[in-house]
Amino acid sequence: MSSQGFPRQLRLLTAGDYRRVFETAAYKVHGKGLMALASPNTLGYPRLGLIFSKKNVRRAVDRNRLKRLARESIRHRQHRLPAVDIVLLARRGVHELDNATVHRQLHGMWRRLEREATRAAKARASDTPAADRR
């Protein structure tokens, strides 16, 4: 994937995709007003699903703004992120944050997710005997 776009293949599209992430979430990353659950996938690239409910973000204009910021953030970091399916959830009060703060929160969350996934991959590699790694 050399483009910086956000095509359909980078999105979680079905209810089954979302359900799998909720049931098998290996990583949980918090930010101010946001939470990301992630589960490893075998596709070789990250996929993103967004859940911004009316209960937590009342106005449609705020939900759309936050979704746009999340898509933009993942679009720029997609090449550095591990192969995981991510569900990004909004919490109460996130609509009060300005765009720069939301962008910083997302950037920090993606860095922590990347670090956790790298650490887990190294732990899995060190757990397997040398004969199995060949």
C-alpha positions in Angstrom: 0.0 0.0 0.0 1.9 3.0 -1.2 -1.0 5.5 -1.3 -2.1 7.8 1.5 -5.8 7.2 0.8 -8.4 5.6 3.0 -9.9 2.9 0.7 -12.6 0.3 1.7 -10.0 -2.3 2.5 -8.7 -0.1 5.4 -12.2 -0.1 7.1 -14.1 -2.5 9.2 -17.3 -2.9 7.3 -19.4 -5.7 8.8 -20.9 -6.4 12.2 -18.8 -9.6 12.3 -15.6 -7.5 12.0 -16.6 -5.3 14.9 -17.8 -8.3 17.0 -14.5 -10.1 16.5 -12.5 -7.1 17.7 -14.7 -6.8 20.8 -14.4 -10.5 21.6 -10.7 -10.9 21.0 -9.3 -7.5 21.8 -5.6 -8.0 22.5 -4.8 -4.3 23.0 -6.7 -1.5 24.7 -5.4 2.1 24.3 -6.9 5.1 26.1 -6.8 8.7 25.2 -8.7 11.7 26.6 -12.3 11.0 25.5 -11.3 8.2 23.2 -10.6 4.5 23.6 -9.2 2.1 20.9 -9.6 -1.7 21.0 -7.4 -3.7 18.7 -7.1 -7.3 17.6 -4.4 -8.8 15.4 -5.4 -9.7 11.8 -3.7 -11.7 9.1 -4.2 -9.1 6.3 -0.9 -7.4 6.7 -2.3 -3.9 7.2 -4.5 -2.1 9.8 -8.2 -1.6 9.5 -10.3 1.0 11.4 -13.9 1.0 12.6 -15.5 4.0 14.3 -18.2 4.1 17.0 -19.3 7.6 17.9 -22.7 7.2 19.5 -25.4 9.9 19.9 -25.3 9.2 23.6 -21.7 10.3 23.9 -21.4 12.9 21.1 -24.9 14.5 20.8 -24.5 16.7 17.7 -24.0 15.1 14.2 -21.6 17.9 13.3 -19.4 16.9 16.2 -19.6 13.2 15.4 -18.7 13.9 11.8 -15.8 16.2 12.8 -14.3 13.5 15.1 -14.7 10.8 12.5 -13.0 12.9 9.9 -10.1 13.6 12.3 -9.8 9.9 13.1 -9.7 8.9 9.5 -7.1 11.5 8.7 -5.0 10.4 11.6 -5.0 6.7 10.6 -4.5 7.6 7.0 -1.2 9.2 7.8 0.0 6.5 10.2 -1.3 3.4 8.3 2.2 2.4 7.2 3.7 2.4 10.7 0.8 0.6 12.4 0.9 -3.2 12.9 -1.6 -5.5 11.2 -4.5 -5.0 13.6 -8.3 -4.3 13.4 -9.0 -1.2 15.5 -12.3 -0.1 16.8 -12.2 3.6 18.0 -14.8 4.5 20.6 -15.8 8.0 21.7 -16.5 8.8 25.3 -18.5 11.6 26.9 -16.9 15.0 26.6 -14.7 14.3 23.6 -16.7 16.7 21.5 -15.5 19.5 23.8 -11.9 19.0 22.6 -10.5 21.1 19.8 -9.1 19.6 16.6 -5.4 19.9 17.7 -6.0 18.2 21.0 -7.9 15.3 19.3 -5.2 15.0 16.8 -2.5 14.8 19.5 -4.6 12.2 21.4 -4.9 10.0 18.4 -1.3 10.3 17.5 -0.3 9.3 21.0 -2.8 6.4 20.9 -1.4 5.0 17.6 2.2 5.3 19.0 1.2 3.3 22.1 -0.6 0.7 20.0 2.4 0.3 17.8 4.7 -0.1 20.8 2.4 -2.6 22.5 2.0 -4.7 19.3 5.8 -4.7 18.7 6.5 -5.7 22.3 3.9 -8.6 22.0 5.4 -9.7 18.7 8.9 -9.8 20.3 7.5 -11.8 23.2 5.9 -14.3 20.9 9.1 -14.7 18.9 11.2 -15.3 22.0 8.7 -17.9 23.3 9.1 -20.0 20.2 12.1 -22.4 20.1 14.9 -21.6 17.5 13.9 -24.6 15.4 10.3 -23.3 15.1 11.4 -19.9 13.8 13.0 -21.4 10.6 
